[in-house]
């Protein structure tokens, strides 16, 4: 068996190299070979970026770029709300923080900008 990455769409183990790409013979999906090699190394240190591509770090201050409804209540986090001392976590909502007047929350990085 080869040491090439399996197909990301159908998980077929029969992928092969074609120039700079890897190809799946079962579903026809093509993906860059460089990304597949770097994928194993990227799993250790996940990089979380804000809505404009700035890398976020633990303890950063962020600004909310969109009104966000708080699930289960009538509260809204307004545009321009600054949040200090964030914590980065794994999961769908990758920022854990405390917002004044609302309390502890988890936010998605796509709705914030580094301040």
Rosetta constraint file for C-alpha pairs under 8 A:
AtomPair CA 4 CA 15 HARMONIC 6.71 0.50
AtomPair CA 4 CA 16 HARMONIC 7.21 0.50
AtomPair CA 5 CA 13 HARMONIC 7.36 0.50
AtomPair CA 5 CA 15 HARMONIC 7.13 0.50
AtomPair CA 5 CA 36 HARMONIC 6.34 0.50
AtomPair CA 5 CA 37 HARMONIC 7.77 0.50
AtomPair CA 6 CA 11 HARMONIC 5.32 0.50
AtomPair CA 6 CA 12 HARMONIC 5.47 0.50
AtomPair CA 6 CA 13 HARMONIC 4.64 0.50
AtomPair CA 6 CA 14 HARMONIC 7.00 0.50
AtomPair CA 6 CA 15 HARMONIC 6.09 0.50
AtomPair CA 7 CA 11 HARMONIC 4.55 0.50
AtomPair CA 7 CA 12 HARMONIC 5.21 0.50
AtomPair CA 7 CA 13 HARMONIC 6.68 0.50
AtomPair CA 7 CA 14 HARMONIC 7.94 0.50
AtomPair CA 7 CA 15 HARMONIC 6.40 0.50
AtomPair CA 7 CA 23 HARMONIC 7.72 0.50
AtomPair CA 7 CA 24 HARMONIC 5.96 0.50
AtomPair CA 7 CA 29 HARMONIC 7.40 0.50
AtomPair CA 9 CA 29 HARMONIC 7.23 0.50
AtomPair CA 10 CA 27 HARMONIC 7.01 0.50
AtomPair CA 12 CA 24 HARMONIC 7.02 0.50
AtomPair CA 12 CA 26 HARMONIC 7.12 0.50
AtomPair CA 14 CA 24 HARMONIC 6.54 0.50
AtomPair CA 14 CA 25 HARMONIC 6.91 0.50
AtomPair CA 14 CA 26 HARMONIC 7.90 0.50
AtomPair CA 15 CA 22 HARMONIC 6.36 0.50
AtomPair CA 15 CA 23 HARMONIC 5.42 0.50
AtomPair CA 15 CA 24 HARMONIC 4.59 0.50
AtomPair CA 15 CA 25 HARMONIC 6.57 0.50
AtomPair CA 16 CA 22 HARMONIC 5.50 0.50
AtomPair CA 16 CA 23 HARMONIC 5.41 0.50
AtomPair CA 16 CA 24 HARMONIC 6.70 0.50
AtomPair CA 16 CA 25 HARMONIC 7.89 0.50
AtomPair CA 17 CA 21 HARMONIC 5.91 0.50
AtomPair CA 17 CA 22 HARMONIC 4.53 0.50
AtomPair CA 17 CA 23 HARMONIC 6.25 0.50
AtomPair CA 17 CA 33 HARMONIC 7.61 0.50
AtomPair CA 18 CA 22 HARMONIC 5.88 0.50
AtomPair CA 18 CA 23 HARMONIC 6.71 0.50
AtomPair CA 20 CA 32 HARMONIC 6.21 0.50
AtomPair CA 20 CA 33 HARMONIC 5.86 0.50
AtomPair CA 20 CA 34 HARMONIC 7.54 0.50
AtomPair CA 21 CA 30 HARMONIC 6.38 0.50
AtomPair CA 21 CA 31 HARMONIC 5.50 0.50
AtomPair CA 21 CA 32 HARMONIC 4.35 0.50
AtomPair CA 21 CA 33 HARMONIC 4.88 0.50
AtomPair CA 21 CA 34 HARMONIC 7.94 0.50
AtomPair CA 22 CA 30 HARMONIC 5.66 0.50
AtomPair CA 22 CA 31 HARMONIC 5.46 0.50
AtomPair CA 22 CA 32 HARMONIC 6.02 0.50
AtomPair CA 22 CA 33 HARMONIC 5.39 0.50
AtomPair CA 23 CA 28 HARMONIC 6.47 0.50
AtomPair CA 23 CA 29 HARMONIC 5.88 0.50
AtomPair CA 23 CA 30 HARMONIC 4.55 0.50
AtomPair CA 23 CA 31 HARMONIC 6.73 0.50
AtomPair CA 24 CA 28 HARMONIC 5.09 0.50
AtomPair CA 24 CA 29 HARMONIC 5.38 0.50
AtomPair CA 24 CA 30 HARMONIC 6.53 0.50
AtomPair CA 25 CA 29 HARMONIC 7.82 0.50
AtomPair CA 31 CA 35 HARMONIC 7.84 0.50
AtomPair CA 31 CA 36 HARMONIC 7.91 0.50
AtomPair CA 32 CA 36 HARMONIC 6.72 0.50
AtomPair CA 33 CA 37 HARMONIC 6.37 0.50
AtomPair CA 34 CA 38 HARMONIC 6.21 0.50
AtomPair CA 35 CA 39 HARMONIC 5.90 0.50
AtomPair CA 36 CA 40 HARMONIC 7.40 0.50
AtomPair CA 37 CA 41 HARMONIC 7.68 0.50
AtomPair CA 38 CA 42 HARMONIC 6.14 0.50
AtomPair CA 39 CA 43 HARMONIC 6.45 0.50
AtomPair CA 40 CA 44 HARMONIC 7.81 0.50
AtomPair CA 41 CA 45 HARMONIC 7.78 0.50
AtomPair CA 42 CA 46 HARMONIC 6.17 0.50
AtomPair CA 47 CA 55 HARMONIC 6.87 0.50
AtomPair CA 47 CA 56 HARMONIC 7.71 0.50
AtomPair CA 48 CA 55 HARMONIC 5.93 0.50
AtomPair CA 48 CA 56 HARMONIC 5.73 0.50
AtomPair CA 48 CA 57 HARMONIC 7.89 0.50
AtomPair CA 48 CA 88 HARMONIC 7.95 0.50
AtomPair CA 48 CA 94 HARMONIC 7.75 0.50
AtomPair CA 48 CA 109 HARMONIC 7.24 0.50
AtomPair CA 49 CA 53 HARMONIC 5.20 0.50
AtomPair CA 49 CA 54 HARMONIC 5.27 0.50
AtomPair CA 49 CA 55 HARMONIC 4.41 0.50
AtomPair CA 49 CA 56 HARMONIC 5.51 0.50
AtomPair CA 49 CA 109 HARMONIC 6.54 0.50
AtomPair CA 49 CA 110 HARMONIC 7.82 0.50
AtomPair CA 50 CA 54 HARMONIC 5.46 0.50
AtomPair CA 50 CA 55 HARMONIC 6.54 0.50
AtomPair CA 50 CA 56 HARMONIC 6.60 0.50
AtomPair CA 50 CA 109 HARMONIC 5.02 0.50
AtomPair CA 50 CA 110 HARMONIC 5.60 0.50
AtomPair CA 50 CA 111 HARMONIC 7.38 0.50
AtomPair CA 50 CA 112 HARMONIC 5.78 0.50
AtomPair CA 50 CA 113 HARMONIC 5.34 0.50
AtomPair CA 50 CA 114 HARMONIC 6.63 0.50
AtomPair CA 51 CA 109 HARMONIC 6.55 0.50
AtomPair CA 51 CA 110 HARMONIC 4.56 0.50
AtomPair CA 51 CA 111 HARMONIC 6.17 0.50
AtomPair CA 51 CA 112 HARMONIC 5.96 0.50
AtomPair CA 51 CA 113 HARMONIC 5.83 0.50
AtomPair CA 52 CA 113 HARMONIC 6.84 0.50
AtomPair CA 54 CA 113 HARMONIC 7.79 0.50
AtomPair CA 54 CA 114 HARMONIC 6.82 0.50
AtomPair CA 56 CA 60 HARMONIC 6.80 0.50
AtomPair CA 56 CA 114 HARMONIC 7.07 0.50
AtomPair CA 57 CA 86 HARMONIC 7.97 0.50
AtomPair CA 57 CA 87 HARMONIC 7.81 0.50
AtomPair CA 57 CA 88 HARMONIC 7.18 0.50
AtomPair CA 58 CA 85 HARMONIC 7.05 0.50
AtomPair CA 58 CA 86 HARMONIC 5.82 0.50
AtomPair CA 58 CA 87 HARMONIC 5.07 0.50
AtomPair CA 58 CA 88 HARMONIC 6.01 0.50
AtomPair CA 59 CA 84 HARMONIC 7.00 0.50
AtomPair CA 59 CA 85 HARMONIC 3.91 0.50
AtomPair CA 59 CA 86 HARMONIC 4.87 0.50
AtomPair CA 59 CA 87 HARMONIC 6.30 0.50
AtomPair CA 60 CA 84 HARMONIC 6.37 0.50
AtomPair CA 60 CA 85 HARMONIC 5.36 0.50
AtomPair CA 60 CA 86 HARMONIC 5.71 0.50
AtomPair CA 60 CA 114 HARMONIC 7.36 0.50
AtomPair CA 60 CA 115 HARMONIC 7.93 0.50
AtomPair CA 61 CA 82 HARMONIC 6.91 0.50
AtomPair CA 61 CA 83 HARMONIC 5.59 0.50
AtomPair CA 61 CA 84 HARMONIC 4.31 0.50
AtomPair CA 61 CA 85 HARMONIC 5.85 0.50
AtomPair CA 61 CA 86 HARMONIC 6.69 0.50
AtomPair CA 61 CA 114 HARMONIC 6.28 0.50
AtomPair CA 61 CA 115 HARMONIC 5.56 0.50
AtomPair CA 62 CA 82 HARMONIC 5.74 0.50
AtomPair CA 62 CA 83 HARMONIC 5.29 0.50
AtomPair CA 62 CA 84 HARMONIC 6.55 0.50
AtomPair CA 62 CA 86 HARMONIC 7.84 0.50
AtomPair CA 62 CA 112 HARMONIC 6.24 0.50
AtomPair CA 62 CA 113 HARMONIC 5.50 0.50
AtomPair CA 62 CA 114 HARMONIC 4.43 0.50
AtomPair CA 62 CA 115 HARMONIC 4.87 0.50
AtomPair CA 63 CA 79 HARMONIC 7.79 0.50
AtomPair CA 63 CA 80 HARMONIC 5.55 0.50
AtomPair CA 63 CA 81 HARMONIC 5.53 0.50
AtomPair CA 63 CA 82 HARMONIC 4.52 0.50
AtomPair CA 63 CA 83 HARMONIC 6.20 0.50
AtomPair CA 63 CA 112 HARMONIC 5.50 0.50
AtomPair CA 63 CA 113 HARMONIC 5.21 0.50
AtomPair CA 63 CA 114 HARMONIC 6.25 0.50
AtomPair CA 63 CA 115 HARMONIC 5.91 0.50
AtomPair CA 64 CA 77 HARMONIC 7.82 0.50
AtomPair CA 64 CA 78 HARMONIC 7.26 0.50
AtomPair CA 64 CA 79 HARMONIC 5.38 0.50
AtomPair CA 64 CA 80 HARMONIC 5.28 0.50
AtomPair CA 64 CA 81 HARMONIC 5.40 0.50
AtomPair CA 64 CA 82 HARMONIC 6.63 0.50
AtomPair CA 64 CA 83 HARMONIC 7.88 0.50
AtomPair CA 64 CA 111 HARMONIC 6.09 0.50
AtomPair CA 64 CA 112 HARMONIC 4.51 0.50
AtomPair CA 64 CA 113 HARMONIC 6.44 0.50
AtomPair CA 65 CA 79 HARMONIC 5.16 0.50
AtomPair CA 65 CA 80 HARMONIC 6.14 0.50
AtomPair CA 65 CA 111 HARMONIC 5.67 0.50
AtomPair CA 65 CA 112 HARMONIC 5.41 0.50
AtomPair CA 65 CA 113 HARMONIC 6.67 0.50
AtomPair CA 66 CA 78 HARMONIC 6.91 0.50
AtomPair CA 66 CA 79 HARMONIC 4.95 0.50
AtomPair CA 66 CA 80 HARMONIC 7.91 0.50
AtomPair CA 66 CA 111 HARMONIC 6.24 0.50
AtomPair CA 66 CA 112 HARMONIC 7.84 0.50
AtomPair CA 67 CA 76 HARMONIC 6.57 0.50
AtomPair CA 67 CA 77 HARMONIC 5.64 0.50
AtomPair CA 67 CA 78 HARMONIC 4.69 0.50
AtomPair CA 67 CA 79 HARMONIC 5.12 0.50
AtomPair CA 68 CA 76 HARMONIC 5.56 0.50
AtomPair CA 68 CA 77 HARMONIC 5.02 0.50
AtomPair CA 68 CA 78 HARMONIC 6.65 0.50
AtomPair CA 69 CA 74 HARMONIC 7.39 0.50
AtomPair CA 69 CA 75 HARMONIC 6.32 0.50
AtomPair CA 69 CA 76 HARMONIC 4.54 0.50
AtomPair CA 69 CA 77 HARMONIC 6.38 0.50
AtomPair CA 70 CA 74 HARMONIC 6.82 0.50
AtomPair CA 70 CA 75 HARMONIC 5.55 0.50
AtomPair CA 70 CA 76 HARMONIC 5.71 0.50
AtomPair CA 70 CA 77 HARMONIC 7.18 0.50
AtomPair CA 75 CA 102 HARMONIC 7.62 0.50
AtomPair CA 77 CA 81 HARMONIC 6.95 0.50
AtomPair CA 82 CA 115 HARMONIC 7.89 0.50
AtomPair CA 83 CA 97 HARMONIC 7.21 0.50
AtomPair CA 83 CA 98 HARMONIC 7.15 0.50
AtomPair CA 83 CA 99 HARMONIC 6.08 0.50
AtomPair CA 84 CA 97 HARMONIC 7.69 0.50
AtomPair CA 84 CA 98 HARMONIC 7.89 0.50
AtomPair CA 85 CA 97 HARMONIC 7.10 0.50
AtomPair CA 86 CA 95 HARMONIC 6.52 0.50
AtomPair CA 86 CA 96 HARMONIC 6.02 0.50
AtomPair CA 86 CA 97 HARMONIC 5.03 0.50
AtomPair CA 86 CA 98 HARMONIC 7.88 0.50
AtomPair CA 87 CA 95 HARMONIC 5.78 0.50
AtomPair CA 87 CA 96 HARMONIC 5.05 0.50
AtomPair CA 87 CA 97 HARMONIC 6.27 0.50
AtomPair CA 88 CA 94 HARMONIC 5.75 0.50
AtomPair CA 88 CA 95 HARMONIC 4.84 0.50
AtomPair CA 88 CA 96 HARMONIC 6.16 0.50
AtomPair CA 89 CA 93 HARMONIC 7.76 0.50
AtomPair CA 89 CA 94 HARMONIC 4.94 0.50
AtomPair CA 89 CA 95 HARMONIC 5.94 0.50
AtomPair CA 89 CA 96 HARMONIC 6.69 0.50
AtomPair CA 90 CA 94 HARMONIC 5.55 0.50
AtomPair CA 92 CA 108 HARMONIC 7.04 0.50
AtomPair CA 93 CA 106 HARMONIC 5.68 0.50
AtomPair CA 93 CA 107 HARMONIC 5.14 0.50
AtomPair CA 93 CA 108 HARMONIC 4.50 0.50
AtomPair CA 93 CA 109 HARMONIC 7.37 0.50
AtomPair CA 94 CA 106 HARMONIC 6.99 0.50
AtomPair CA 94 CA 107 HARMONIC 6.37 0.50
AtomPair CA 94 CA 108 HARMONIC 5.59 0.50
AtomPair CA 94 CA 109 HARMONIC 6.40 0.50
AtomPair CA 95 CA 106 HARMONIC 5.43 0.50
AtomPair CA 95 CA 107 HARMONIC 5.04 0.50
AtomPair CA 95 CA 108 HARMONIC 6.20 0.50
AtomPair CA 95 CA 109 HARMONIC 6.60 0.50
AtomPair CA 96 CA 104 HARMONIC 7.46 0.50
AtomPair CA 96 CA 105 HARMONIC 5.98 0.50
AtomPair CA 96 CA 106 HARMONIC 4.52 0.50
AtomPair CA 96 CA 107 HARMONIC 6.49 0.50
AtomPair CA 97 CA 104 HARMONIC 5.73 0.50
AtomPair CA 97 CA 105 HARMONIC 5.51 0.50
AtomPair CA 97 CA 106 HARMONIC 6.27 0.50
AtomPair CA 97 CA 107 HARMONIC 7.78 0.50
AtomPair CA 98 CA 102 HARMONIC 7.60 0.50
AtomPair CA 98 CA 103 HARMONIC 5.10 0.50
AtomPair CA 98 CA 104 HARMONIC 4.24 0.50
AtomPair CA 98 CA 105 HARMONIC 5.94 0.50
AtomPair CA 99 CA 103 HARMONIC 5.13 0.50
AtomPair CA 99 CA 104 HARMONIC 6.36 0.50
AtomPair CA 99 CA 105 HARMONIC 7.11 0.50
AtomPair CA 107 CA 111 HARMONIC 7.54 0.50
AtomPair CA 108 CA 112 HARMONIC 7.45 0.50
AtomPair CA 109 CA 113 HARMONIC 7.90 0.50
